Amino acid sequence: MRAAPEGIEGVVLTHGPEDHAEGAEPLAERAGGVPVVRPGDGERVGPFSALATPGHSPDHVCLVLDRVLFAGDTVLGEGSVFIAPGEGSLSAYLDSLRRLRDLDVDVLCPGHGPYVRDPRAKIDEYLSHRLDRERRLVDALERGLRGRDELLDAAWSEVPDDLRFAAAITMEAHLEKLEEEGRLPGGVERL
């Protein structure tokens, strides 16, 4: 509220999970009962244009203001985005990244982490990372690996033990994508 001394007209959410939504209503109340909005694709809300970017969640949008992209959880300032199978969609996420890559923006403001001053390079890094994981997973499947642990060892070999469960969930999102595309062989151990 200190950053908006002339007042707040509304609170705009990029998506529904609690880490972005739980403070919206209290902030809206403190700002004088302003509306909380979850815009749809192409919708203008205040000075922003909403751009549908499903993947992390089905309702995710990014917000564009001139040459600034407010990315929510589509691109982070550090690390990679979590895609939970069933709730998110890796196929939709990759399509969203490609859509963002085509935008001509100067800075990306993630929902978590520092600003990204070279948005295209960061998005290319994300695409490359996901496609490399998929390539490694497909290679392991082609070699006949089917167990969850052996697939994790092959495609997520550098992941420390304390992140192995999160990697297994991420792998499940990759397996879900391969299944959607008809590229998942039978007998794969799933979560």
C-alpha positions in Angstrom: 0.0 0.0 0.0 3.0 2.3 0.6 3.9 1.7 -3.1 0.5 3.0 -4.2 0.0 6.2 -2.3 -2.8 7.3 -4.6 -4.7 4.2 -3.8 -5.4 0.7 -5.1 -8.2 0.1 -7.5 -8.2 -3.7 -7.3 -6.2 -6.8 -6.6 -5.4 -9.0 -9.6 -4.4 -12.7 -9.2 -2.4 -14.7 -11.7 -3.9 -18.0 -10.4 -5.7 -19.7 -7.6 -3.2 -21.6 -5.4 -2.9 -20.3 -1.9 0.6 -18.8 -2.1 -0.8 -16.2 -4.5 -4.4 -15.9 -3.3 -4.6 -16.1 0.5 -3.6 -12.5 1.0 -5.8 -11.0 -1.7 -9.0 -10.5 0.3 -7.3 -9.0 3.4 -5.3 -6.6 1.1 -8.5 -5.7 -0.8 -10.2 -4.9 2.5 -7.3 -2.8 3.7 -7.4 -0.9 0.4 -11.0 0.1 1.0 -13.0 -2.9 -0.2 -11.6 -3.0 -3.7 -12.4 -6.0 -5.9 -10.2 -9.1 -6.3 -10.1 -10.2 -9.9 -9.0 -13.3 -11.7 -8.9 -12.2 -15.3 -9.3 -14.5 -18.4 -7.3 -14.5 -21.6 -7.3 -11.2 -23.4 -9.2 -9.4 -20.6 -8.1 -5.9 -19.7 -8.0 -5.3 -16.0 -6.8 -1.9 -14.8 -3.7 -1.1 -16.8 -3.0 -4.8 -17.5 -3.8 -7.2 -20.3 -4.2 -10.8 -19.2 -2.6 -13.6 -21.2 -3.6 -17.2 -20.5 -0.6 -19.3 -19.5 -2.0 -22.6 -18.2 0.4 -25.3 -17.1 1.4 -24.6 -13.5 -2.3 -24.4 -12.9 -5.2 -24.5 -15.4 -6.4 -21.0 -14.6 -3.0 -19.3 -14.7 -2.6 -15.9 -16.5 0.4 -13.6 -16.9 -0.2 -9.8 -16.9 1.3 -7.5 -19.4 1.8 -3.8 -18.9 3.6 -2.1 -21.8 6.9 -4.0 -22.0 6.7 -5.6 -18.6 5.5 -9.1 -18.0 4.2 -10.1 -14.6 4.7 -13.9 -14.8 3.2 -15.3 -11.6 4.4 -18.9 -11.5 5.0 -19.4 -15.2 8.6 -18.3 -14.9 10.5 -17.8 -11.6 13.4 -15.6 -10.9 15.4 -18.6 -9.7 14.8 -22.3 -10.0 12.1 -24.1 -12.1 8.4 -24.1 -11.9 6.6 -27.1 -10.3 4.1 -28.8 -12.4 1.9 -31.3 -10.5 0.3 -34.0 -12.6 -3.5 -33.9 -12.6 -3.5 -30.3 -11.4 -1.1 -28.8 -13.9 -0.2 -29.8 -17.4 3.3 -30.0 -18.8 2.0 -29.9 -22.4 0.1 -26.7 -21.6 3.1 -25.3 -19.7 5.4 -25.8 -22.7 2.9 -24.1 -25.0 2.6 -21.2 -22.5 6.4 -20.8 -22.5 6.4 -20.7 -26.3 3.6 -18.1 -26.2 5.6 -15.9 -23.8 8.8 -16.3 -25.8 7.1 -14.5 -28.7 6.3 -11.4 -26.6 8.5 -8.4 -26.9 9.1 -7.4 -23.3 12.1 -5.9 -21.5 11.6 -7.3 -18.0 9.9 -10.3 -16.5 8.5 -9.9 -12.9 8.1 -13.4 -11.4 5.8 -14.2 -8.6 8.8 -15.6 -6.8 12.4 -14.4 -7.0 14.2 -11.5 -8.6 13.3 -9.6 -11.8 14.5 -11.2 -15.0 16.2 -8.7 -17.3 16.6 -11.0 -20.3 13.2 -12.7 -20.5 13.8 -14.5 -23.8 17.0 -16.1 -22.6 15.2 -17.2 -19.3 12.3 -18.7 -21.3 14.7 -20.4 -23.6 16.5 -21.8 -20.6 13.2 -23.1 -19.2 12.2 -24.7 -22.5 15.6 -26.3 -22.9 15.6 -27.7 -19.3 12.1 -29.3 -19.7 12.9 -30.7 -23.1 16.2 -32.1 -21.9 14.4 -33.8 -19.0 12.0 -35.3 -21.5 14.8 -36.5 -23.8 16.6 -38.1 -20.8 13.3 -39.8 -19.7 12.5 -41.0 -23.2 16.0 -42.4 -23.6 15.6 -44.3 -20.3 12.3 -45.7 -21.4 13.7 -46.7 -24.8 16.5 -48.6 -22.9 13.7 -50.6 -21.1 13.7 -48.9 -17.7 10.2 -49.0 -16.1 10.7 -48.6 -12.3 10.2 -45.1 -10.8 13.6 -45.2 -9.0 15.6 -46.3 -12.0 13.9 -43.7 -14.2 14.6 -41.0 -11.6 18.3 -42.2 -11.5 18.5 -41.9 -15.3 16.7 -38.6 -15.9 17.1 -36.7 -12.6 20.5 -38.1 -11.6 21.8 -34.8 -10.1 18.8 -34.2 -7.8 19.8 -34.5 -4.1 18.0 -37.0 -1.9 15.9 -34.4 -0.1 14.4 -33.3 -3.4 13.9 -36.8 -4.8 10.1 -36.9 -4.0 9.5 -33.5 -5.7 11.5 -34.9 -8.7 9.3 -38.0 -8.7 6.2 -35.8 -8.9 7.8 -33.8 -11.7 8.6 -37.0 -13.5 5.0 -38.0 -13.2 4.0 -34.8 -15.1 6.4 -35.8 -17.8 5.0 -39.3 -17.9 1.5 -37.9 -18.1 2.6 -35.8 -21.1 4.1 -38.8 -22.9 0.9 -40.7 -22.2 -1.2 -37.9 -23.7 0.9 -38.0 -26.8 0.7 -41.8 -27.1 4.5 -42.2 -26.4 4.4 -43.9 -23.0 5.3 -47.6 -23.1 3.4 -50.1 -21.0 4.6 -51.3 -17.6 5.9 -47.9 -16.2 5.7 -47.6 -12.4 3.5 -44.6 -11.7 2.8 -42.6 -8.5 
